[in-house]
Amino acid sequence: MRWTSHSISDPLKESLYTEVKAMKKKSIGACWFCVAVSCLAAVFLTATANFASAAWAPSKPVEFVVQAAPGGGSDIMARTIASVAEAEKFSPVPLVVVNKPGGGSVVGTAYVAQQNGNPHVLATYHTGNLVAPITAGVEAATVKNLTVLAGLALDEQLIVVKTDAPYKNLKDLVAAAKDKGGAMSVGGTTTGQDDHICNRLFERSAGIKTRYVSFNSGGEVMTALLGGHVDYIWANPAEFAPQLDAKQVRPLGVAKESRIAYLAAVPTIKEQGYDVVWKMFRGIIAPSGIPADAIAFYEGMFKRLGDSSKWKEGYLNRYMLTPTWIGHQELTKFIAEQEKLCISVLKELGLIK
């Protein structure tokens, strides 16, 4: 309504008109304050509208479990996800990272499994988390006690040697391993997990025997290689990138169907005649029994995150991972197949019956 002097016909309206005229004489900053408040309200309504239309959305902060200590690969991934989700407004509530290490990830996975039906708990998940409870024993929580939500990346596995090693390709390495009759040593992290399983697949395909030496971290593995304590190692790109830049190491092959774009000169292991393909996925899980609407919400949220430039630049490119989106159903099927393969290899290694 527009106020005019002739429209005032009673004391109340006269009083209001007087106040309005007085307000016009005040600083213009008051008007800008009103505009700012209106804009903020509009932003808030716009942001929340995206979630209001969803059948379900988290209503309180989500506990984002990492089954390892701070600073490792899973911790970095979780904190990057939490940061990007907040910055891009992919979630209406914060994702609060909580570290629960122990038992080679068994402790953290068991904690998530105990939150049956709770859609406000998430956790990182990779192949090592899948294998750990299998080797730990039948009472440990396995993927059957969890809800698989989405896969976001593949962390590639490569065979790496020192730059001054006599092996120029995998055929050289295999020939040397046969000459040494089982004495060739290989370094990797954790007995019975990705590095160990990949090495067994390589041994099987190449018809060789090696001596696997387990270390606590990728850093320890690299130290052992550079110190000449092992002949070759298994490593992810981020674990040897600094040494590659310094020309201290040479990757001989990648356990992938096709070459990695940022290491295009490195042939696949399969190209060189050995049937070794390994997909170390990095994804997200939740407790079992959560509503279907919650699964759909998180699947959509992580799909948007996977498509965002902040995720691609701040995580995938930075840590040299392969962008890989895998939805709930596809990843659930893939993990079931991966579990069967892992069990067969672990039996060969004598780690389970």
Secondary structure in CASP SS format (residue, H / E / C, confidence):
PFRMAT SS
TARGET T0000
AUTHOR 0000-0000-0000
METHOD secondary structure of the structure
MODEL  1
M C 1.00
R C 1.00
W C 1.00
T C 1.00
S H 1.00
H H 1.00
S H 1.00
I C 1.00
S C 1.00
D C 1.00
P H 1.00
L H 1.00
K H 1.00
E H 1.00
S H 1.00
L H 1.00
Y H 1.00
T H 1.00
E H 1.00
V H 1.00
K H 1.00
A H 1.00
M H 1.00
K H 1.00
K C 1.00
K C 1.00
S C 1.00
I C 1.00
G H 1.00
A H 1.00
C H 1.00
W H 1.00
F H 1.00
C H 1.00
V H 1.00
A H 1.00
V H 1.00
S H 1.00
C H 1.00
L H 1.00
A H 1.00
A H 1.00
V H 1.00
F H 1.00
L H 1.00
T H 1.00
A H 1.00
T H 1.00
A H 1.00
N H 1.00
F H 1.00
A H 1.00
S C 1.00
A C 1.00
A C 1.00
W C 1.00
A C 1.00
P C 1.00
S C 1.00
K C 1.00
P C 1.00
V E 1.00
E E 1.00
F E 1.00
V E 1.00
V E 1.00
Q C 1.00
A C 1.00
A C 1.00
P C 1.00
G C 1.00
G C 1.00
G H 1.00
S H 1.00
D H 1.00
I H 1.00
M H 1.00
A H 1.00
R H 1.00
T H 1.00
I H 1.00
A H 1.00
S H 1.00
V H 1.00
A H 1.00
E H 1.00
A H 1.00
E C 1.00
K C 1.00
F C 1.00
S C 1.00
P C 1.00
V C 1.00
P C 1.00
L E 1.00
V E 1.00
V E 1.00
V E 1.00
N E 1.00
K C 1.00
P C 1.00
G C 1.00
G H 1.00
G H 1.00
S H 1.00
V H 1.00
V H 1.00
G H 1.00
T H 1.00
A H 1.00
Y H 1.00
V H 1.00
A H 1.00
Q C 1.00
Q C 1.00
N C 1.00
G C 1.00
N C 1.00
P C 1.00
H C 1.00
V E 1.00
L E 1.00
A E 1.00
T E 1.00
Y E 1.00
H E 1.00
T H 1.00
G H 1.00
N H 1.00
L H 1.00
V H 1.00
A H 1.00
P H 1.00
I H 1.00
T H 1.00
A H 1.00
G C 1.00
V C 1.00
E C 1.00
A C 1.00
A C 1.00
T C 1.00
V H 1.00
K H 1.00
N H 1.00
L E 1.00
T E 1.00
V E 1.00
L E 1.00
A E 1.00
G E 1.00
L E 1.00
A E 1.00
L E 1.00
D C 1.00
E C 1.00
Q C 1.00
L E 1.00
I E 1.00
V E 1.00
V E 1.00
K E 1.00
T C 1.00
D C 1.00
A C 1.00
P C 1.00
Y C 1.00
K C 1.00
N C 1.00
L H 1.00
K H 1.00
D H 1.00
L H 1.00
V H 1.00
A H 1.00
A H 1.00
A H 1.00
K H 1.00
D H 1.00
K H 1.00
G C 1.00
G C 1.00
A C 1.00
M C 1.00
S E 1.00
V E 1.00
G E 1.00
G E 1.00
T E 1.00
T C 1.00
T C 1.00
G C 1.00
Q C 1.00
D H 1.00
D H 1.00
H H 1.00
I H 1.00
C H 1.00
N H 1.00
R H 1.00
L H 1.00
F H 1.00
E H 1.00
R H 1.00
S H 1.00
A H 1.00
G C 1.00
I C 1.00
K C 1.00
T C 1.00
R E 1.00
Y E 1.00
V E 1.00
S E 1.00
F E 1.00
N C 1.00
S C 1.00
G H 1.00
G H 1.00
E H 1.00
V H 1.00
M H 1.00
T H 1.00
A H 1.00
L H 1.00
L H 1.00
G C 1.00
G C 1.00
H C 1.00
V C 1.00
D C 1.00
Y E 1.00
I E 1.00
W E 1.00
A E 1.00
N C 1.00
P H 1.00
A H 1.00
E H 1.00
F H 1.00
A H 1.00
P H 1.00
Q H 1.00
L H 1.00
D H 1.00
A C 1.00
K C 1.00
Q C 1.00
V E 1.00
R E 1.00
P E 1.00
L E 1.00
G E 1.00
V E 1.00
A C 1.00
K C 1.00
E C 1.00
S C 1.00
R C 1.00
I C 1.00
A H 1.00
Y H 1.00
L H 1.00
A C 1.00
A C 1.00
V C 1.00
P C 1.00
T E 1.00
I C 1.00
K C 1.00
E C 1.00
Q C 1.00
G C 1.00
Y C 1.00
D C 1.00
V C 1.00
V C 1.00
W C 1.00
K C 1.00
M C 1.00
F E 1.00
R E 1.00
G E 1.00
I E 1.00
I E 1.00
A E 1.00
P E 1.00
S C 1.00
G C 1.00
I C 1.00
P C 1.00
A H 1.00
D H 1.00
A H 1.00
I H 1.00
A H 1.00
F H 1.00
Y H 1.00
E H 1.00
G H 1.00
M H 1.00
F H 1.00
K H 1.00
R H 1.00
L H 1.00
G H 1.00
D H 1.00
S C 1.00
S H 1.00
K H 1.00
W H 1.00
K H 1.00
E H 1.00
G H 1.00
Y H 1.00
L H 1.00
N C 1.00
R C 1.00
Y C 1.00
M C 1.00
L C 1.00
T E 1.00
P E 1.00
T E 1.00
W E 1.00
I E 1.00
G C 1.00
H H 1.00
Q H 1.00
E H 1.00
L H 1.00
T H 1.00
K H 1.00
F H 1.00
I H 1.00
A H 1.00
E H 1.00
Q H 1.00
E H 1.00
K H 1.00
L H 1.00
C H 1.00
I H 1.00
S H 1.00
V H 1.00
L H 1.00
K H 1.00
E H 1.00
L C 1.00
G C 1.00
L C 1.00
I C 1.00
K C 1.00
END
